[in-house]
Amino acid sequence: MDKQYLELISDAGPVIVQATETSVEAAASIAEDLRDKFQTFGRIFIISLQKESAYPEILEELVKAAKGFVIPEPTEEGALKQRRLKNAIVLTAQDVLGCGSCVNPSEVATLDEALTVAKAAAGEKGVVCFFGVEPSLPQ
């Protein structure tokens, strides 16, 4: 994994990583790295992005690598609302991949629920990437 932009949280199936940066450059690097390392397995992003970020460009990079997205209820001020982020993901996937439903964004209430949904979607040999969200892992 790209040490510059990903931090390993857990390697027990599925692998769980956290993006250490949420720039367009980081998104491109992370997407490429996850495609290379998990070619045929689930790549799920638990995601939250700020309204003021370059989120359209970030999403263009991430949809190239994602099997799905899980969007928890935002807790940070300035974060995109769930519905707006979901719509942006679907529209970006339509533009980039030609298929808006390919990435299957899910809206959930909590980070715990997000992790449960993401792990199930990724499968034992897949990867869950926290992007713009602090990981919430059971102790």
Protein Blocks (a to p, Z undefined) as FASTA:
>chain_A
ZZklpccfbfcdcdddddfbfcfklmmmmmmmmmmmmmmbccdddddddfklcklmmmmm
mmmmpgbdcddddfbghiacfklmmmmmmmmmmmmnopaklnopacdfbfklmmmmmmmm
nommlccddehiacdddZZ
